[in-house]
Amino acid sequence: MTDETLQHYRDSIDNIDAAVIYMLAERFKITKMVGEHKAKSGLPAADSGREKRQVERLRRLATDAKLDPEFSEKFLRFIIDEVIRHHEKIKNGA
């Protein structure tokens, strides 16, 4: 026996999860191009000023969206750290 209401909610969650994955894939395609540009231009993999501005911006967006800004910062930090790791690999020719 299935609960139709619960299944409807789960179907929506599954759709949102798929959208998040595709959005992250698009984001990483662009950040890869950024990493390649930085490597060619001799720019550092990390940009602490940009990171700080992005964290502040996402915290404001999270607050406006009624999402815990601490969670949004942790989520963004995870993404930033992964992007920097990718940029370092590109810079080192890996």
Secondary structure, 3 states (H helix, E strand, C coil): CCCHHHHHHHHHHHHHHHHHHHHHHHHHHHHHHHHHHHHHHCCCCCCHHHHHHHHHHHHHHHHHCCCCHHHHHHHHHHHHHHHHHHHHHHHCCC
